């Protein structure tokens, strides 16, 4: 980012034209694009974002009839909103294009200056592409780290949704809402795994550990279907809330990239849940073995965390050891 900024500012003062500011804006905005899972796709996204931005800016700056321009702005803004909603990874490119379109439509110019403005956008795009290629070996580690954190965040949200199925009394009557939410979260997790697999050996150990956590989570999530009396979960609601809170805390430790995980509180809350099982659930629950299975899954969850395979995937600087 620093190299892009310095190069863009140097080009701005060297060219010293009335439209050179567009070069700086383009370079600074496009430098934030990091949606592609490899260098080629990332460069493709940056190139086409800059190209479409240059074309739309040129068209908007030609001085179209006000009604036609307003209709075009309205339709294009709606399209960018739809793209951002359906494909969140393309939010920034859609925003950049729409932002430049709105800005250019309010500043119509004659043909020469308008062409100069579009060329400045293309030059800014070229600066970003140049430094992306030069710095790719170093940025690859940063990309892998972001993908790992994104996967952990998706797993955390999935875990929250799983526990909400147990803690919310309306779950049996609103199955579609909860199941759709779980389905969406699982799809997001699988997309993250697909992106992690493109990183090769850089994150292999970490990916295996995350996949093991995901399998365990699916295991204790399946109990929601096996328990015939959902009201049984109300008997251990406080213990389940405590477990969910401590699991959230563990995920936060992973997301922050701490060198050593602290699972002592989670282990203690699981012990309290076991004691509650022995005194209450073992007597009152219709299917007490399901809660034993639940305890087994949580113990496996803690064991997987304590292998420290996740934290070993980061070097002392906090980057994946590619």
C-alpha positions as CSV (number, residue, x, y, z in Angstrom):
1,X,0.0,0.0,0.0
2,X,2.8,2.4,0.9
3,X,4.6,1.7,-2.4
4,X,1.4,2.2,-4.4
5,X,0.8,5.5,-2.6
6,X,4.4,6.8,-3.2
7,X,4.3,5.8,-6.9
8,X,0.9,7.4,-7.4
9,X,1.9,10.6,-5.8
10,X,5.1,10.7,-7.8
11,X,3.1,10.2,-11.1
12,X,0.7,12.9,-10.0
13,X,3.5,15.5,-9.6
14,X,5.3,14.3,-12.7
15,X,2.3,14.5,-15.0
16,X,1.0,17.6,-13.4
17,X,-2.3,17.7,-15.4
18,X,-5.7,18.8,-14.3
19,X,-7.0,15.2,-14.1
20,X,-4.0,13.6,-12.4
21,X,-5.9,13.4,-9.1
22,X,-8.0,10.6,-10.6
23,X,-4.8,8.5,-10.9
24,X,-4.1,8.8,-7.2
25,X,-7.8,8.0,-6.2
26,X,-7.8,5.0,-8.5
27,X,-4.5,3.6,-7.2
28,X,-5.4,4.1,-3.5
29,X,-8.8,2.4,-3.9
30,X,-7.8,-0.5,-6.2
31,X,-4.9,-1.3,-3.8
32,X,-7.5,-2.5,-1.3
33,X,-8.9,-5.2,-3.6
34,X,-7.8,-8.6,-2.3
35,X,-10.7,-10.9,-3.2
36,X,-8.9,-13.1,-5.7
37,X,-7.6,-16.4,-4.3
38,X,-4.5,-16.3,-6.5
39,X,-2.4,-13.7,-8.3
40,X,-4.0,-14.2,-11.7
41,X,-7.5,-13.8,-10.5
42,X,-6.6,-10.9,-8.3
43,X,-5.0,-9.1,-11.2
44,X,-8.0,-9.9,-13.4
45,X,-10.3,-8.3,-10.8
46,X,-8.2,-5.2,-10.5
47,X,-7.8,-4.8,-14.2
48,X,-11.5,-5.2,-15.1
49,X,-12.5,-2.9,-12.2
50,X,-10.2,-0.2,-13.5
51,X,-11.2,-0.7,-17.1
52,X,-15.0,-0.6,-16.4
53,X,-14.4,2.5,-14.1
54,X,-12.5,4.2,-16.9
55,X,-15.3,3.5,-19.5
56,X,-18.2,4.5,-17.2
57,X,-16.3,7.7,-16.2
58,X,-15.8,8.6,-19.9
59,X,-19.4,7.9,-20.8
60,X,-20.7,9.9,-17.7
61,X,-18.4,12.8,-18.5
62,X,-19.7,13.2,-22.1
63,X,-22.5,15.4,-20.9
64,X,-25.6,13.2,-21.6
65,X,-29.1,14.5,-21.3
66,X,-30.0,15.0,-17.7
67,X,-32.9,12.5,-17.8
68,X,-30.9,9.9,-19.6
69,X,-28.0,10.4,-17.2
70,X,-30.3,10.1,-14.1
71,X,-31.8,6.8,-15.5
72,X,-28.4,5.4,-16.2
73,X,-27.2,6.3,-12.7
74,X,-30.2,4.8,-11.1
75,X,-30.0,1.5,-13.0
76,X,-26.2,1.1,-12.5
77,X,-26.5,1.9,-8.8
78,X,-29.2,-0.8,-8.4
79,X,-27.0,-3.2,-10.3
80,X,-24.0,-2.5,-8.1
81,X,-26.1,-3.0,-5.0
82,X,-27.4,-6.3,-6.3
83,X,-23.8,-7.5,-7.1
84,X,-22.7,-6.5,-3.5
85,X,-25.6,-8.4,-2.0
86,X,-25.3,-11.5,-4.0
87,X,-21.5,-11.6,-4.2
88,X,-20.1,-9.8,-1.0
89,X,-16.5,-10.4,-2.2
90,X,-17.2,-8.0,-5.1
91,X,-18.5,-5.2,-2.9
92,X,-15.4,-3.0,-3.1
93,X,-15.0,-3.2,-6.9
94,X,-18.7,-2.4,-7.3
95,X,-18.4,0.5,-4.9
96,X,-15.4,1.9,-6.7
97,X,-17.0,1.8,-10.1
98,X,-20.3,3.3,-8.8
99,X,-18.4,6.0,-6.8
100,X,-16.4,7.1,-9.9
101,X,-19.5,7.1,-12.1
102,X,-21.4,9.4,-9.7
103,X,-18.4,11.7,-9.3
104,X,-17.8,11.9,-13.0
105,X,-21.5,12.5,-13.8
106,X,-21.4,15.6,-11.6
107,X,-18.2,16.9,-13.4
108,X,-18.9,16.8,-17.2
109,X,-15.9,17.8,-19.3
110,X,-15.0,18.4,-22.9
111,X,-13.7,15.5,-24.9
112,X,-10.0,16.1,-24.4
113,X,-10.2,16.5,-20.6
114,X,-12.7,13.6,-20.3
115,X,-10.3,11.3,-22.2
116,X,-7.4,12.5,-20.0
117,X,-9.5,11.5,-16.9
118,X,-10.1,8.0,-18.2
119,X,-6.4,7.6,-19.0
120,X,-5.5,8.7,-15.5
121,X,-7.7,5.9,-14.1
122,X,-6.0,3.4,-16.4
123,X,-2.6,4.6,-15.3
124,X,-3.6,4.2,-11.6
125,X,-4.8,0.7,-12.4
126,X,-1.5,-0.1,-14.0
127,X,0.5,1.1,-10.9
128,X,-1.5,-1.2,-8.7
129,X,-1.1,-4.2,-11.0
130,X,2.7,-3.5,-11.2
131,X,3.2,-3.5,-7.4
132,X,0.8,-6.5,-7.0
133,X,3.1,-8.5,-9.3
134,X,6.3,-7.3,-7.6
135,X,5.1,-7.9,-4.0
136,X,3.1,-11.1,-4.6
137,X,5.6,-13.4,-2.9
138,X,5.3,-11.3,0.3
139,X,1.5,-10.6,0.0
140,X,0.8,-14.3,-0.4
141,X,1.5,-14.9,3.3
142,X,-0.8,-12.0,4.2
143,X,-3.5,-13.5,1.9
144,X,-3.2,-16.9,3.6
145,X,-3.5,-15.3,7.0
146,X,-6.7,-13.4,6.0
147,X,-8.2,-16.6,4.6
148,X,-7.5,-18.4,7.9
149,X,-9.1,-15.6,9.9
150,X,-12.1,-15.5,7.6
151,X,-12.6,-19.3,8.0
152,X,-12.3,-19.0,11.8
153,X,-14.9,-16.2,11.8
154,X,-17.3,-18.3,9.7
155,X,-16.8,-21.3,12.1
156,X,-17.5,-19.0,15.0
157,X,-20.7,-17.8,13.5
158,X,-21.7,-21.4,12.6
159,X,-21.1,-22.4,16.2
160,X,-23.3,-19.5,17.5
161,X,-26.1,-20.6,15.2
162,X,-25.8,-24.2,16.3
163,X,-26.1,-23.3,20.0
164,X,-29.0,-21.0,19.2
165,X,-30.9,-24.1,18.0
166,X,-30.6,-25.5,21.5
167,X,-31.2,-22.3,23.4
168,X,-34.1,-20.8,21.5
169,X,-37.5,-22.2,22.6
170,X,-39.1,-21.4,19.2
171,X,-36.7,-23.7,17.3
172,X,-39.2,-26.6,16.8
173,X,-41.9,-24.2,15.5
174,X,-39.5,-22.2,13.2
175,X,-37.4,-24.9,11.8
176,X,-37.0,-23.3,8.4
177,X,-35.5,-20.1,9.8
178,X,-32.9,-21.8,11.8
179,X,-32.1,-24.5,9.3
180,X,-31.7,-22.0,6.5
181,X,-29.3,-20.0,8.7
182,X,-27.2,-23.0,9.4
183,X,-27.2,-24.0,5.7
184,X,-26.0,-20.6,4.7
185,X,-23.2,-20.6,7.4
186,X,-22.1,-24.1,6.3
187,X,-21.9,-22.9,2.7
188,X,-19.8,-20.0,3.7
189,X,-17.4,-22.3,5.6
190,X,-17.1,-24.6,2.6
191,X,-16.3,-21.6,0.4
192,X,-13.5,-20.6,2.8
193,X,-12.1,-24.2,2.7
194,X,-12.1,-24.1,-1.1
195,X,-10.1,-20.9,-1.0
196,X,-7.7,-22.3,1.6
197,X,-7.0,-25.3,-0.7
198,X,-5.7,-22.9,-3.3
199,X,-2.9,-21.8,-1.0
200,X,-1.1,-25.1,-1.3
201,X,1.3,-26.3,1.4
202,X,1.4,-22.9,3.0
203,X,-1.6,-23.7,5.2
204,X,-2.0,-27.4,4.9
205,X,-1.7,-28.2,8.6
206,X,-4.0,-25.4,9.6
207,X,-6.6,-26.4,7.0
208,X,-6.6,-30.0,8.3
209,X,-7.2,-28.7,11.9
210,X,-10.0,-26.4,10.8
211,X,-11.6,-29.2,8.9
212,X,-11.4,-31.4,12.0
213,X,-13.1,-28.7,14.1
214,X,-15.8,-28.3,11.4
215,X,-16.5,-32.1,11.5
216,X,-16.8,-32.0,15.3
217,X,-19.2,-29.1,15.1
218,X,-21.4,-30.9,12.6
219,X,-21.4,-33.8,15.1
220,X,-22.8,-31.9,18.0
221,X,-25.1,-30.0,15.7
222,X,-26.8,-33.2,14.6
223,X,-28.1,-33.8,18.2
224,X,-30.8,-31.2,17.5
225,X,-32.5,-33.8,15.3
226,X,-32.0,-36.8,17.6
227,X,-33.5,-35.2,20.7
228,X,-37.2,-35.8,20.6
229,X,-38.1,-33.4,23.3
230,X,-36.6,-30.0,22.7
231,X,-37.7,-28.7,26.0
232,X,-35.0,-30.9,27.6
233,X,-32.4,-28.3,26.5
234,X,-34.1,-25.8,28.8
235,X,-32.9,-27.9,31.8
236,X,-29.3,-27.1,30.9
237,X,-29.7,-23.7,29.2
238,X,-27.4,-21.9,31.6
239,X,-24.7,-24.5,31.1
240,X,-25.1,-24.4,27.3
241,X,-24.8,-20.6,27.4
242,X,-21.6,-20.8,29.4
243,X,-20.1,-23.3,27.0
244,X,-21.1,-21.2,24.0
245,X,-19.6,-18.1,25.6
246,X,-16.2,-19.8,26.3
247,X,-16.1,-21.3,22.8
248,X,-16.6,-17.8,21.4
249,X,-13.7,-16.7,23.5
250,X,-11.5,-19.5,22.2
251,X,-12.4,-18.6,18.6
252,X,-11.4,-15.0,19.4
253,X,-8.0,-16.2,20.6
254,X,-7.6,-18.1,17.3
255,X,-8.7,-15.1,15.2
256,X,-6.2,-12.8,17.0
257,X,-3.4,-15.3,16.3
258,X,-2.3,-15.9,19.9
259,X,0.7,-18.2,20.2
260,X,-0.8,-20.3,23.0
261,X,-4.5,-21.0,23.4
262,X,-6.1,-20.9,26.8
263,X,-8.9,-23.5,27.0
264,X,-8.9,-23.8,30.8
265,X,-12.2,-21.9,31.2
266,X,-13.9,-24.0,28.4
267,X,-12.7,-27.2,30.1
268,X,-14.1,-26.0,33.4
269,X,-17.5,-25.2,31.9
270,X,-17.6,-28.6,30.3
271,X,-16.8,-30.2,33.7
272,X,-19.8,-28.2,35.1
273,X,-21.9,-29.5,32.3
274,X,-20.9,-33.1,33.0
275,X,-21.8,-32.6,36.7
276,X,-25.2,-31.2,35.7
277,X,-25.7,-34.2,33.4
278,X,-25.0,-36.6,36.3
279,X,-27.4,-34.9,38.7
280,X,-30.2,-33.7,36.4
281,X,-30.1,-34.7,32.8
282,X,-29.3,-38.4,33.4
283,X,-32.5,-38.7,35.4
284,X,-34.9,-36.4,33.5
285,X,-33.9,-36.5,29.8
286,X,-35.7,-39.0,27.5
287,X,-32.4,-39.7,25.7
288,X,-29.6,-39.1,28.2
289,X,-27.1,-40.9,25.9
290,X,-27.4,-37.9,23.5
291,X,-26.0,-35.6,26.1
292,X,-23.1,-38.0,26.7
293,X,-22.5,-37.8,22.9
294,X,-22.6,-34.0,23.2
295,X,-20.0,-34.1,25.9
296,X,-17.8,-36.4,23.8
297,X,-17.9,-34.0,20.9
298,X,-17.0,-31.0,23.1
299,X,-14.1,-32.9,24.6
300,X,-12.9,-33.7,21.0
301,X,-13.3,-30.0,20.2
302,X,-11.0,-29.1,23.1
303,X,-8.5,-31.9,22.2
304,X,-8.2,-30.7,18.6
305,X,-7.6,-27.1,19.9
306,X,-4.9,-28.3,22.3
307,X,-2.9,-29.9,19.5
308,X,-1.8,-26.3,18.7
309,X,-1.8,-27.2,15.0
310,X,-3.6,-23.9,14.4
311,X,-1.2,-21.7,16.2
312,X,1.8,-23.5,14.7
313,X,0.6,-22.4,11.3
314,X,1.8,-18.9,12.2
315,X,5.4,-17.8,12.5
316,X,6.5,-15.6,15.4
317,X,5.6,-12.6,13.3
318,X,2.0,-13.7,13.1
319,X,2.2,-14.8,9.4
320,X,1.6,-18.3,8.1
321,X,4.9,-20.1,7.7
322,X,4.8,-20.7,3.9
